[in-house]
Amino acid sequence: MYINDDLYGSYTLEPVLIDLMNSKAIQRLKGIHQGGASYLVNEKWNQTRYEHSVGVMLLIRKLGGCLEEQIAGLLHDVSHTAFSHVIDFVLKNGGETYHEDIFQKVVLESEIPKILATYEYDVNRFFDDSRWTLLEQPAPDLCADRIDYTLRDMYQYGKITLEEVQKFLQDLVILEGEIYLSEIKTAEWFVETYYKEVIDFFIDPLNVYGYDKLSNLLASALESKVIKLEDFLLDDETLMRKLRVSTIPSIRQALSELHSDVKVIEDKNDYSIHLKSKVRLIDPYVIHRNQCLRSSELSTSIREMNKRAHAKALEGTYVRVVTETLSPPTTNNPV
């Protein structure tokens, strides 16, 4: 199988990767939006977990990672539920780790162990993140997961250019299985880009509106037994169809408020929604004069960006709805 990716180039994949990509478990991710509720309030915010998972796999490959770590990259988000991190707000999981908590169970109940066994891989090896130093690193370090969702989203949404992406990738250096940067200017560019993702996009007032409306709707639907917790292992639109057939007035009202015509602004003094998400900071290591130093040690601008990002994460986003025109009434028939 030949695959081409806008960011990382073209590759011929091994059979184990092809079979895993074609599995039901991985194909389901085509229906899981990376931004959770975002596509419901802005149809252009439509990146999926599938695109990201394949991207992480290819980035690990580009960086020289072994086939086993590429498999880990492809699988790392397989347990993401419908609407991605919205489930963490529904269940009040402040660490936003629900998909990690159920990862082993989801994998073991899928066809993935059988596929891996066919190629003589032990599925249990993929339950230990510490093996995969390119794939995952604790914040504020660089890792393939963090790099891909930042580059992919920001490129797709027109915030960065392909030329900028290629320059960044050229300046990555691998030492003992971990990712560093060779230029402080590149580190500054990536830190700025990362905060475009986690502040300007993740907690954009419209995105916050969508998260708030959808998480409250799903919590209500769970309580009313319109849906079950297991339904979150469906995809976004299949779960939405379960909500759309409900005759409960409050659920139908909430559904009518999830659309792209709503107008919102950030307003600390007059707001109806206040949302805080997990603190996400970035401070890549840079190779400088034969030393590996935090980029914040070398750059005033990175120190300032991190300071502002930390303060913003602690403060959260205050949203005022300016206009909230309802969408047309939903039908009782599944779409």
C-alpha positions in Angstrom: 0.0 0.0 0.0 1.3 3.4 -1.0 0.3 6.4 1.1 0.9 10.1 0.6 0.7 12.7 3.3 0.7 16.4 2.8 3.1 17.0 5.7 5.4 14.0 5.7 5.6 12.7 2.1 5.0 9.4 0.5 5.7 5.9 1.8 5.0 2.2 1.0 3.6 0.6 4.1 4.2 -2.9 5.5 1.3 -5.4 5.6 0.9 -5.2 9.4 0.2 -1.4 9.1 -2.1 -1.9 6.2 -4.2 -4.5 8.0 -4.3 -2.4 11.2 -5.4 0.7 9.2 -8.2 -1.4 7.6 -9.4 -2.8 10.9 -12.8 -1.7 12.2 -11.1 -0.2 15.3 -9.0 2.2 13.3 -11.6 2.9 10.6 -14.0 4.1 13.4 -11.6 7.0 14.0 -12.6 8.4 10.6 -15.8 9.4 12.3 -14.2 10.8 15.5 -13.5 14.5 15.1 -10.2 15.7 16.6 -11.8 18.9 17.9 -14.7 17.2 19.7 -17.7 19.5 19.3 -15.9 21.9 17.0 -17.3 20.5 13.7 -20.8 21.1 15.0 -20.2 24.8 15.3 -17.8 25.3 12.4 -17.9 22.7 9.6 -14.3 23.6 8.6 -13.0 22.3 11.9 -13.2 18.8 10.7 -9.9 17.0 11.3 -10.4 13.4 12.5 -8.6 11.1 14.8 -7.9 8.8 11.9 -5.9 11.5 10.0 -4.0 12.3 13.2 -3.2 8.6 14.0 -1.9 7.9 10.5 0.0 11.2 10.7 1.7 10.2 14.0 2.6 6.8 12.5 4.2 8.5 9.4 6.0 11.1 11.5 7.6 8.4 13.6 8.6 6.6 10.4 10.1 9.9 9.0 12.1 10.3 12.2 13.6 6.8 12.0 11.4 5.1 14.5 11.1 1.3 14.3 8.1 -0.5 12.8 6.9 -1.4 16.3 6.8 2.2 17.4 5.0 3.1 14.1 2.3 0.5 15.1 2.1 2.1 18.5 1.7 5.5 16.9 -1.1 4.2 14.7 -2.9 2.7 17.7 -2.4 5.4 20.3 -5.8 7.1 19.9 -7.9 4.0 19.0 -9.8 4.3 22.3 -10.9 7.9 21.8 -14.6 8.1 22.3 -17.1 9.9 20.2 -16.4 13.7 20.3 -12.9 13.0 21.6 -12.2 14.9 24.8 -15.9 16.0 25.3 -16.3 12.8 27.3 -13.9 14.2 29.9 -16.2 17.2 30.5 -19.2 14.9 30.6 -17.6 12.7 33.2 -15.8 15.6 34.9 -12.4 14.0 34.3 -10.1 17.0 34.8 -7.0 15.2 33.6 -8.7 14.5 30.3 -7.5 10.9 30.4 -10.6 8.8 29.8 -9.4 7.5 26.5 -6.1 6.4 28.2 -8.0 4.8 31.0 -9.9 2.5 28.7 -7.2 2.0 26.1 -6.3 -1.6 27.1 -9.9 -2.7 27.3 -10.8 -1.2 23.9 -7.8 -2.8 22.2 -8.3 -6.2 23.7 -11.9 -6.3 22.7 -11.1 -5.4 19.1 -9.5 -7.4 16.2 -6.2 -5.7 16.9 -4.7 -8.5 19.0 -5.4 -11.1 16.3 -3.9 -8.9 13.6 -0.8 -8.3 15.6 -0.4 -12.0 16.4 -0.6 -12.8 12.7 2.7 -10.8 12.4 4.1 -12.2 15.6 3.7 -9.1 17.7 2.5 -9.3 21.3 -0.3 -6.9 22.0 0.7 -6.4 25.6 3.9 -4.6 24.5 1.7 -1.8 23.3 0.2 -1.1 26.7 3.5 0.4 28.0 3.9 4.0 26.8 7.4 4.2 28.2 8.7 2.0 25.3 7.8 4.6 22.8 10.0 7.7 23.3 9.3 9.2 19.9 5.6 8.8 20.3 4.9 10.1 23.8 6.7 12.4 26.2 5.4 14.3 29.1 4.8 18.0 28.6 6.5 20.4 28.0 8.7 18.1 25.7 8.3 17.4 22.0 6.8 14.1 20.9 5.3 12.8 17.7 1.7 13.0 19.1 2.1 16.6 20.2 3.9 17.6 17.0 1.4 16.0 14.6 -1.8 17.4 16.0 -0.3 20.9 16.2 1.1 20.9 12.6 -1.9 19.0 11.1 -4.6 21.2 12.6 -2.8 24.5 12.0 -1.9 23.6 8.5 -5.4 22.4 7.7 -7.0 25.5 9.2 -4.6 27.9 7.3 -2.6 29.1 10.2 0.8 27.9 9.0 2.2 27.1 5.5 3.7 23.8 4.2 7.0 25.6 3.8 7.0 26.4 7.5 6.2 22.8 8.3 9.0 21.5 6.2 11.5 23.9 7.8 10.4 22.8 11.2 10.8 19.1 10.3 14.2 19.7 8.9 15.4 21.2 12.2 14.3 18.1 14.3 17.1 16.1 15.8 16.8 12.6 17.3 19.1 11.8 20.2 18.7 8.5 22.1 15.2 8.2 20.8 14.0 11.6 21.8 13.2 14.7 19.8 15.2 18.0 20.0 15.5 21.1 17.8 18.6 22.4 16.2 17.6 26.1 16.1 16.1 28.4 18.7 14.2 30.3 16.0 12.5 27.1 15.0 11.7 26.5 18.7 10.1 30.0 18.9 8.1 29.3 15.7 6.8 26.0 17.1 5.9 27.4 20.5 3.9 30.2 18.9 2.2 27.6 16.6 1.4 25.3 19.5 -0.3 28.1 21.3 -2.3 28.9 18.2 -3.6 25.4 18.6 -4.2 25.1 22.4 -5.3 28.6 23.0 -6.5 30.2 19.8 -8.2 27.0 18.6 -8.9 24.7 21.6 -10.3 27.5 23.7 -11.6 29.7 20.9 -14.9 31.1 22.3 -17.0 29.3 19.6 -15.2 26.0 20.4 -15.9 26.6 24.1 -19.5 27.2 23.3 -19.7 23.9 21.4 -18.0 21.9 24.2 -20.2 23.4 26.8 -23.5 22.8 24.9 -22.5 19.3 23.8 -21.1 18.1 27.1 -24.2 19.3 29.0 -26.4 17.6 26.3 -24.6 14.3 26.6 -24.6 14.4 30.4 -28.4 15.0 30.3 -28.8 12.2 27.7 -26.9 9.8 29.9 -28.9 10.7 32.9 -32.2 10.3 30.9 -31.0 6.9 29.6 -31.3 8.2 26.0 -27.8 6.9 25.6 -25.5 4.6 27.5 -21.8 5.1 28.3 -20.9 2.2 25.9 -22.5 4.4 23.1 -19.4 6.6 23.3 -17.5 3.9 21.5 -19.6 4.6 18.4 -18.6 7.4 16.1 -19.7 11.0 16.4 -22.6 10.9 13.9 -23.9 7.5 15.1 -24.1 8.9 18.6 -25.8 12.0 17.3 -28.5 9.9 15.6 -29.3 8.4 18.9 -29.8 11.9 20.3 -31.9 13.1 17.3 -34.5 10.5 17.7 -35.2 11.5 21.3 -38.5 13.2 22.0 -37.4 14.7 25.3 -37.9 18.5 24.9 -34.7 19.5 26.7 -32.6 17.3 24.5 -34.2 18.6 21.3 -33.8 22.1 22.5 -30.1 21.5 23.2 -29.6 19.9 19.8 -31.1 23.0 18.1 -28.5 25.2 19.8 -25.5 23.3 18.2 -24.9 24.9 14.9 -22.6 27.3 13.1 -24.8 30.4 13.1 -24.3 31.2 16.8 -22.3 34.4 17.5 -20.2 34.5 20.7 -17.5 36.7 22.1 -15.1 36.5 25.1 -16.3 38.7 27.9 -15.1 38.3 31.5 -17.6 40.7 32.9 -20.8 39.4 31.2 -20.7 35.7 30.4 -22.9 32.6 30.5 -20.2 30.0 29.9 -16.8 29.6 31.7 -14.6 26.7 30.7 -11.2 25.6 31.9 -9.3 22.9 30.2 -6.1 21.0 31.0 -3.0 23.2 31.3 -0.9 22.5 28.1 2.5 24.0 27.9 5.4 23.5 25.5 9.2 24.1 26.1 11.2 22.1 23.6 14.9 21.2 24.2 17.3 22.9 21.8 20.8 21.8 21.0 22.9 24.9 21.7 26.7 24.9 21.7 26.8 21.2 22.2 24.3 21.4 25.1 20.7 20.4 25.3 18.8 23.3 26.9 15.2 24.3 27.4 14.3 26.8 24.7 12.9 29.1 27.5 16.5 29.4 28.8 17.5 30.8 25.5 14.5 32.9 24.4 12.7 35.7 26.2 9.8 35.4 23.8 9.2 31.7 24.7 9.3 32.6 28.4 6.7 35.2 27.8 4.5 32.9 25.6 4.6 30.2 28.3 3.8 32.7 31.0 0.7 34.0 29.1 -0.4 30.5 28.2 -0.2 29.3 31.8 -2.2 32.3 33.0 -4.8 31.8 30.3 -5.2 28.1 31.1 -5.7 28.8 34.8 -8.1 31.6 34.0 -10.2 29.7 31.4 -12.4 31.3 28.8 -15.5 33.4 29.6 -18.0 33.3 26.8 -21.0 35.5 26.1 -23.5 34.5 23.5 -24.4 37.4 21.3 -26.9 35.7 19.1 -28.2 32.2 19.5 -30.5 31.6 16.6 -31.9 28.0 16.8 -31.3 25.6 14.0 -34.3 24.0 12.3 -36.2 21.4 14.4 -34.7 18.0 14.3 -36.6 15.0 13.0 -37.5 11.9 14.9 -36.2 9.7 12.1 -32.5 8.7 12.1 -30.5 10.6 9.6 
